[in-house]
Amino acid sequence: DWDNWVKSICEKNQWKAPRQSSPLIWRELIDRGGRGALVGDLDDFQEYAHCYYGSILNHFMTNTSALFRSIAEENAQQHIRDLELNEQHIKQTVNPYHICIIGADHPCAYGLFPDLRSSNLFPNRDICLRLTTHDPTKLSSLQAIAMEI
């Protein structure tokens, strides 16, 4: 598929196809019109860029790995800062009411949960419910209630 595409582009622009299957690189002067000029494959492009940019390119090529490491480190630090800022924002904007229900396994408490979730009781506020029981055998029923809520 790649070879057919390269062949069709080269025929369309009357270029001699490059000898390798590396990227096909050409330049176009879009502002002035005219057809594109074939630069060649990757090796030809590197030579073209070296002639055009000279010592700037040499400096870039010798310091590329250090540059990429520096960029990666900067990106990682920025990501950590973004996470910290997001966490601070959440802590500042979310300030729920903390409600602890002791004996939450009792049937009366089960009837209380829909009222606590109602927006009329605590308008525009989040709530954080803590359900406790004195009977360790009823912990699984509390977990089921918590999932319902």
Helices and strands as residue ranges (DSSP letters): H 2-13, E 25-27, E 37-40, H 42-53, H 55-62, H 64-93, E 97-102, H 107-117, E 127-132, G 136-138, H 139-148
